[in-house]
Amino acid sequence: MALRVDGRTSALSDEERWRQAVSLALRSPSPAALDRRRRGARRYLLTVGSVLAVCAVVGGLVGWWTAAGSGRAAPAGDASPGWLHRTVFGAAVLLVVVGIVLATRARQWGNAWKAPTMALTRRQRREALRQVRGKAPVVPEHLPVVLDLARRLAATEGAVFIFAGNAVLQLSLVGDRPWPLALVSAAAALAFLVVVGQLLVERRRAQRFLDRHAPSVL
C-alpha cells in the first residue's frame, strides 16, 4: 500500500499503520487514520454487500426450486408437519429475535467498520488476532488496538443466538423438502453450527485476554 505525500508516493510502514490504529483505539485519530479507516470501511461494506447479493440470488433460486417442487401433488398418506415442526420453527425465530436484541444492545450493527483494525493490513489483523488468542506475544505499543479487538470478540452473544437460530431453522426445514433441498438445508445447518462453535471459542479466548490485560473490563 502506498501513501501520496506532496505529489510523491511513499510506502506506508507497518509501524505507521499501527500508530494510526492506536490513535483510533484511543479515540484521538489523526486525519490520516480517519482516511485509512474510511477506505477500509468501503472495502468492508463492498465485501458485505457482495456476500448479501450472492445470498439473495441463491435464496431466490432455492425458493423458486422449493415452490416448483411444492406444486407436485403429495402422496395421500403424507401428514402436515404438525405441532413439533411449528414448535421447532418458533424456537428458531425466538433465537434469532433474541440475537437481534442482544446485538442491538451491544451496538454490533454497523459497528465493525469503525474498528481500529480497519487501519491495518490483513496480515497485521491476523497478528492482532493471534495476540488475543495467546498464540503470539503481546506488543505493549499495540495493546490498545488488541484490547479493542478482544472487546469486540467478547461481545458476540447476539451473533451466537442469530446463527444458532438459523441452524435450528434449517433443521426444521429438512423434513419438508425434496432430498436435494433437504441436503442443502442440512449442510447449511451444519455450517451455521460450525460458526456458532467458532464464535464461542473466540469469545472465550477474548475474555481470557481481557481478564489478563484489562481486569476492569466486562
Secondary structure, DSSP 4 states (H G I P E B T S, - for coil): -EEEETTEEEEPPHHHHHHHHHHHHTT---HHHHHHHHHHHHHHHHHHHHHHHHHHHHHHHHHHHHHHHHTSPPPTT----HHHHHHHHHHHHHHHHHHHHHHHHTT-TTTGGG-GGGGS-HHHHHHHHHHHHTSS---GGGHHHHHHHHHHHHT-HHHHHHHHHHHHHHHHHHTTS-HHHHHHHHHHHHHHHHHHHHHHHHHHHHHHHHHHH-TT--
